[in-house]
């Protein structure tokens, strides 16, 4: 099922490129964790740049797994969008995927210019200062609700602007 990206997606892709490609702001080692055979997931650094289109938005966050077993992010839902899809970026091209891996004792980083969420069929256009709620679903772990603050369209987590 291939879909062509319309003008709104191109505008969003441009905004994502302008926002830059930041790395994880966590330089800490996740340690050895006490759980041997299960994932222990937490989510941080979540945000949504204020959408530049009325139809689409992007979302970013970091999933940290302190457990000894890998997991996969398999789906995302939000009341702000008709559909939320998971995308990976390889060689500058983004494509929808059915899941993203969360390694044992590691992180899944969704960032501008990299893997990210796409909020499609927006029911309302979130504004800077508001919060969007998403529910992340994983292959092995239970669902996780995340409050995603809406930042400026050009926000970059490294600078805070």
Secondary structure, DSSP 4 states (H G I P E B T S, - for coil): ------HHHHHHHHHHHHH-----S--S-----S-SSS--EEEEEEEEEPPSSSSEEEEEEEEEE-SSS-EEEEEEEETTEEEEEEEEEETTEEEEES-EEE-TTEEEEE-TTSSEEEEEEESS---TT-EEEEEEEESSSPPEEEEEEEE-TT--TTTT-
